[in-house]
């Protein structure tokens, strides 16, 4: 609202998890290698869902602001 949100911690955490998954993708155990791909896909799916929810929330906020403005105009 007042400035850019600081996402340093989240970006660092995301890079760390990504690096760890990349390292595990070269593991000798086939189950571990397969699990890393599944985990990466799951994280991407969650990011898409978060984006959709943020978009819906933005739309809802926009609608509620309009509704409030109309209500305020009626009460004047």
N, C-alpha and C positions, 0 to 999 in steps of 0.2 A: 504494500500500500504506500509506504513512505520511501522505500528504497528497494534495491535489489536484495532478495533473500540470500543469506549466506548458506550455501550448500557444500561447503568445503568438506565437512565431516562425511556427508553422504557420498560425495564423489570419491573420497579416499576409501571409504568402506566398499563401495562398488568396485573400484579398481582392484582392491585387495582380494575380494571374492572372485573376481574375474581371473586374476593371476593364479589364485589357488586352483580354480577349476581347470585352467590351462595346464598347470603342472600335473594335476591328477589325470588329465586326459592322456598322459603318456605313461600311466601306471601299468605295471605288468599284469594286473588282474583285470580280466575283461569286464567283470561286473562293475568295477570302479570306473573304467573308461566309458561304459554305457551309461552309467549314472551321471557322469558329468554332462553328457549331451542332453540327457533328460532334464537335468537341473537348469542348464542354460536355456532350454526351450521354455521351461516353467517360469523362469525369471522374466523372459521376454513377454510371455503371455500376461504375467502380472503387471508389467509396465504398460502394456496396451490397455488392460482393464483400468488401471489407475488414470491413464490419459482420458479414457471415455468418461469415467466418473468426474474428473476435473472439468471436462467439457460440459457435462450435464449440470454440475454445480454452478458453473459460470452462467449458463443459460437460465437456471433457476434464479440466481441472484439478480440477473438483468430483469427478469420478469417481475420479481418482487419489488425492485426499485421503481419500475413503471407503475405497478399497482399502488405503491405508496404515494407516488407523485400524483396519481389520479385521485386518490383518497384525500390528499392534502388540498388539491384544487377544489374538490367538492366541499370541504369543510371551510374554505375561505369564504 
